[in-house]
Amino acid sequence: MPTSYRPYEPDQVMLLPAAPQDWLPAGHLAHFINDTVDALDLKAFYARYEGGGSRNQPFHPAMMVKVLVYACATGVFSSRKIERRLHEDPAFRMLAAGNFPRHRTLCDFRALHLEELSDLFVQVVRLARELGLVKLGTVAIDGTKVKANASRHKAMS
């Protein structure tokens, strides 16, 4: 009895391209970051580019912020790794919306907007508190050393 498989045609060209938002399931972190950054005040990021002038067109600041925030949320901190993920990871591709900034561009954006990104973090914490997602308080870490049954050479501080 012959086995029937689902259709598999890797060389098939799509008539219409798929929407990047459809690549991820509903409730994915990338959708949340996309909506959250759109709700934040990004005037400080736009202010740097208001003068115009003769230079290359910069990438949209909202897109850059979304990519950097998602990268930090998923533990990707290297600009080179973020650049690679923009080509390989559907979540990064959805947030970048067809843009592929180079690692140097990502690094420069982060360095130029360090203060604005710090202020953005405060906005995110306030928004999370308003939504009831976090409870703000004091966190204390105890650094007490306790004698244990372990090798002195393996348990050094």
N, C-alpha and C positions, 0 to 999 in steps of 0.2 A: 504494500500500500504506500503510495507516494506521500511524502510529507509536504504540507503547504506552509509557506512562510508569509509573514506580512511583507508588503512591498518594500524593497530596499534598492534605491537607485541613487547612489551618492553623486552622480554627475547631473542629476536633474536640476534644471534652473527654475527658480521660482518666478511665477508671473508677476507677483507683487511682493516686495520685501516685507518681512515680518516686522511688526512694531517692537522696538526694544523693550517696552513695558510688558509685553506678553512673554518675554523670555524668563521672567521670574514669577514665582507664585505670589498670590496676594498675601500680605502680611510679612513679606521679606524685609530685612533691615534696610536694604537700599531704597525701597519705597518710602519707608519711614524717614530716612535721612533726606530724601528728595523733598518730601512735603515739609519737613521741619525747617530746612534751610530756606525754602521759599517763604516761610512765615517769619523769618528773622529779619532784623534791620541790617542791611549790607551797605548802607550809605558810605561808611568809612572805606570800604573796598573800592567803590565807584569813584570816590573823590580823587584818588591818585591818577585816574585816567581822564578827568574832565577837561584838561587843557588841550587835549588833542595833540597836534604837532606832526612832524614828519618822522614816523617810525612804523614798524610793522604793526598790524592790528593785533592787539593782545587777545588772549583767550578770555571768554566771559568770566568775570570774577565769581559769579554764582556757581558755575560749573566747576571751577577750580576748588572752591570751598567744599562743594559736595564730594568731590573725589578725595580731597585730603581728609575730610571728616570720616568718610567711609573707610579709607585706608587705616586711619588711626583706630577706628572701632573694630576692625578685623585684624589688627596687629601687624599691619604692613607699614613700616616707617621709612624704609629706604626709597629714595626717589627713583632709582633704577628698577626696583621691584614693582613700584607703582606703575611705571611706564610699561613694564612687561605685562602686568595685570590688565592694563587698559586694552591690550590686544587679545588677551586670553580669557579673561573672566567676564561672563555676561553681566554681572552686577556693575562692575566698573564701566563696561561699555554702555550700559543703560544710563548711568549717571553722567557720562561724558557726552552722550548723544552724538556719536560720530566724530568727536574730536580726539586727537591723539597727541597731547603735549609731550615733549621730550623731557627726559629726567632733569636737564638743566633748567628748563622752564618751570618745572614743579619746584625745584630747589630755590630758584630765584623768587618765585611767588611767595613761598614760605618765609624766606628771609626778609623780603620787602614788607610783608604784612604780618610780622610777628606780633606787634602790639594789637592789631585788629583781630587776629585770631585769638588772642588772650581775652579780649572783650567779648568775642563771640562765645567763648566757653562760659562766661558769666551769663550771657543771654540764654544759653542752652540749659544751664542749671536752674535759672529762674523759671523757664518754661516747663521743665520737668517737675519743679515743685508745684507750679500752678495746676498741672495735670494730675498731681498726686502720685507721680511715678517714683519720687524719691522723698526721703525724710532727712532733712539736714540736721546735723548734730556734731558732736565731738567724737573723733576716732582716736583711741589711744593704743599704742603698741608697746607691749612689755618686752624688754630685752633681757629678762632674767635668764641666767645660766644655771642649769640644774645638773648635778653630778649624775652620770648614767653609767651603765655597764657597757662601755664601748672603748675601742682602741683610742689612745691619746693621739695617735697620728692620723686617724681618720676623722676625728671630730674636733678639728681646730677651727677657731673663729677667724 
